[in-house]
Amino acid sequence: MMPLRRFTIHQPRNLKEASEMLAQFGEKGRLYAGGTELLLAMKHDLLRYEHLVDVKTASGLDRIERKDFALHIGGIATHRAIENSPLVREHFPVICEMERNVANVRVRAAGTLGGNLCFGEPHSDPANLLLALNAKARVRGRSEDRVLAMDELIAGAYETSLAPDEILTGVEIPLAPKSQKAAYLKFQIHERPTLGVALVLELDESGRAITKARAVVGCVSPKPCRSEKAEALLVGERENVEKQLPEAAKALADAAQPVDDLEGSAEYKRHLIGVFLRRAFAKALSKPVA
Ligand SMILES: Cc1cc2nc3c(=O)[nH]c(=O)nc-3n(C[C@H](O)[C@H](O)[C@H](O)COP(=O)(O)OP(=O)(O)OC[C@H]3O[C@@H](n4cnc5c(N)ncnc54)[C@H](O)[C@@H]3O)c2cc1C
């Protein structure tokens, strides 16, 4: 590892000041939250910044609250805070469970949701589940506030659609009706996940038919991905949908276009998508895993 190059940490008093600093420093500056990605990349000399703007000094961004029929999670809420939040557990136990399996406890204690989403590392969990839950990202820059869908925020591997002065202030997740069932499963053998599958199903009153489905596969290619074809196959009487799972998995894999990388071959990942979609379906509907 290279010795860390010199840099200055700035502590803005509020978001406006943080955005202005980012605009002023341009390519020489970067927003910094927990530092678990950024400082590691700087230590390896993969990224070089002379100025780091500490977003943690801008107050309020760690809040987790229920407001306007949505759960709001602040951009600097740590993985650990989300994992342990009674409010998140009450409304979205699936998010607590996903967070509990992110990295290790040291990374979760310092690493933030905003840092995870804005680094755009493809082998990550939160964006997969948040896309399936139809979450929106709230963004603030010097001149305007924007709301982006998860798949608009993540532009590709290590790329977001944020302008240099923009800060992710939080995500909002529409509160789920009781008829909504969700599951997130990942497969991981190394430090980062090889595959993440998120499934959100809405059931009719009888509980026997699925009326809406959102399925996301992530980590296998540059960004999390949905497939209209897969989601159409996941709607209908449970028994029929179960028979269509292999076809739905194929549609998801076709949409995601898995790539060969150090986590495994594209073919291997296509196989995993089939296995994990079946397991996620069983888990969402609390059935024994076949
Ligand atoms: C050993 C290890 C294992 C890991 N395993 C997993 C895993 O299993 N699953 C998984 O999902 N992740 C995993 N991670 C990634 C981890 O979740 C992230 O490192 C962490 O969430 C990053 O948050 P941070 O606050 O430290 O970001 P930082 O390192 O501070 O910042 C990362 C990037 O995001 C930008 N940024 C930060 N906050 C904001 C904001 N509010 N608005 C705009 N831009 C912002 C920064 O400018 C920087 O470019 C792992 C990481 C490590 C080190």
The ligand as an SDF file (V2000), in Angstrom:
LIG
                    3D

 53 58  0  0  0  0  0  0  0  0999 V2000
  -14.1860   -4.9930    3.6390 C   0  0  0  0  0  0  0  0  0  0  0  0
  -15.4270   -4.4070    3.0120 C   0  0  0  0  0  0  0  0  0  0  0  0
  -16.5000   -5.2390    2.7380 C   0  0  0  0  0  0  0  0  0  0  0  0
  -17.6510   -4.7180    2.1450 C   0  0  0  0  0  0  0  0  0  0  0  0
  -18.7070   -5.5500    1.8920 N   0  0  0  0  0  0  0  0  0  0  0  0
  -19.8500   -5.0420    1.3720 C   0  0  0  0  0  0  0  0  0  0  0  0
  -20.9950   -5.8620    1.1510 C   0  0  0  0  0  0  0  0  0  0  0  0
  -21.0120   -7.0640    1.4430 O   0  0  0  0  0  0  0  0  0  0  0  0
  -22.1020   -5.2960    0.5950 N   0  0  0  0  0  0  0  0  0  0  0  0
  -22.1410   -3.9620    0.2810 C   0  0  0  0  0  0  0  0  0  0  0  0
  -23.1750   -3.4750   -0.1840 O   0  0  0  0  0  0  0  0  0  0  0  0
  -21.0790   -3.1430    0.5110 N   0  0  0  0  0  0  0  0  0  0  0  0
  -19.9500   -3.6580    1.0480 C   0  0  0  0  0  0  0  0  0  0  0  0
  -18.8880   -2.8240    1.2920 N   0  0  0  0  0  0  0  0  0  0  0  0
  -19.0080   -1.4210    0.9350 C   0  0  0  0  0  0  0  0  0  0  0  0
  -19.4810   -0.5400    2.1370 C   0  0  0  0  0  0  0  0  0  0  0  0
  -20.8640   -0.6720    2.2640 O   0  0  0  0  0  0  0  0  0  0  0  0
  -19.0980    0.8630    1.8120 C   0  0  0  0  0  0  0  0  0  0  0  0
  -17.6980    0.8970    2.0000 O   0  0  0  0  0  0  0  0  0  0  0  0
  -19.7130    1.9740    2.6410 C   0  0  0  0  0  0  0  0  0  0  0  0
  -21.1080    1.9540    2.6670 O   0  0  0  0  0  0  0  0  0  0  0  0
  -19.2900    3.3100    2.0440 C   0  0  0  0  0  0  0  0  0  0  0  0
  -19.7960    4.3420    2.8440 O   0  0  0  0  0  0  0  0  0  0  0  0
  -18.8250    5.4970    3.3800 P   0  0  0  0  0  0  0  0  0  0  0  0
  -19.6930    6.4130    4.1710 O   0  0  0  0  0  0  0  0  0  0  0  0
  -17.6490    4.9390    4.0700 O   0  0  0  0  0  0  0  0  0  0  0  0
  -18.4050    6.1580    2.0020 O   0  0  0  0  0  0  0  0  0  0  0  0
  -17.1020    7.0080    1.6710 P   0  0  0  0  0  0  0  0  0  0  0  0
  -15.9300    6.1100    1.5310 O   0  0  0  0  0  0  0  0  0  0  0  0
  -16.9650    8.1480    2.6180 O   0  0  0  0  0  0  0  0  0  0  0  0
  -17.5200    7.5810    0.2490 O   0  0  0  0  0  0  0  0  0  0  0  0
  -17.6710    6.7200   -0.8660 C   0  0  0  0  0  0  0  0  0  0  0  0
  -18.0380    7.5570   -2.0910 C   0  0  0  0  0  0  0  0  0  0  0  0
  -19.3420    8.0810   -1.9810 O   0  0  0  0  0  0  0  0  0  0  0  0
  -19.3410    9.4990   -2.0480 C   0  0  0  0  0  0  0  0  0  0  0  0
  -20.3320    9.9490   -1.0660 N   0  0  0  0  0  0  0  0  0  0  0  0
  -20.3920    9.5870    0.2440 C   0  0  0  0  0  0  0  0  0  0  0  0
  -21.5030   10.0750    0.8050 N   0  0  0  0  0  0  0  0  0  0  0  0
  -22.1430   10.7830   -0.1530 C   0  0  0  0  0  0  0  0  0  0  0  0
  -23.3610   11.5400   -0.1860 C   0  0  0  0  0  0  0  0  0  0  0  0
  -24.1730   11.6540    0.8860 N   0  0  0  0  0  0  0  0  0  0  0  0
  -23.7050   12.1660   -1.3370 N   0  0  0  0  0  0  0  0  0  0  0  0
  -22.9120   12.0580   -2.4410 C   0  0  0  0  0  0  0  0  0  0  0  0
  -21.7610   11.3430   -2.4870 N   0  0  0  0  0  0  0  0  0  0  0  0
  -21.3890   10.7190   -1.3430 C   0  0  0  0  0  0  0  0  0  0  0  0
  -17.9230    9.9340   -1.7380 C   0  0  0  0  0  0  0  0  0  0  0  0
  -17.6130   11.1470   -2.3830 O   0  0  0  0  0  0  0  0  0  0  0  0
  -17.1290    8.7620   -2.3090 C   0  0  0  0  0  0  0  0  0  0  0  0
  -16.9540    8.9330   -3.6920 O   0  0  0  0  0  0  0  0  0  0  0  0
  -17.7270   -3.3300    1.8530 C   0  0  0  0  0  0  0  0  0  0  0  0
  -16.6400   -2.4960    2.1530 C   0  0  0  0  0  0  0  0  0  0  0  0
  -15.5030   -3.0090    2.7210 C   0  0  0  0  0  0  0  0  0  0  0  0
  -14.3520   -2.0680    3.0280 C   0  0  0  0  0  0  0  0  0  0  0  0
  1  2  1  0
  2  3  1  0
  2 52  2  0
  3  4  2  0
  4  5  1  0
  4 50  1  0
  5  6  2  0
  6  7  1  0
  6 13  1  0
  7  8  2  0
  7  9  1  0
  9 10  1  0
 10 11  2  0
 10 12  1  0
 12 13  2  0
 13 14  1  0
 14 15  1  0
 14 50  1  0
 15 16  1  0
 16 17  1  0
 16 18  1  0
 18 19  1  0
 18 20  1  0
 20 21  1  0
 20 22  1  0
 22 23  1  0
 23 24  1  0
 24 25  2  0
 24 26  1  0
 24 27  1  0
 27 28  1  0
 28 29  2  0
 28 30  1  0
 28 31  1  0
 31 32  1  0
 32 33  1  0
 33 34  1  0
 33 48  1  0
 34 35  1  0
 35 36  1  0
 35 46  1  0
 36 37  1  0
 36 45  1  0
 37 38  2  0
 38 39  1  0
 39 40  1  0
 39 45  2  0
 40 41  1  0
 40 42  2  0
 42 43  1  0
 43 44  2  0
 44 45  1  0
 46 47  1  0
 46 48  1  0
 48 49  1  0
 50 51  2  0
 51 52  1  0
 52 53  1  0
M  END
$$$$
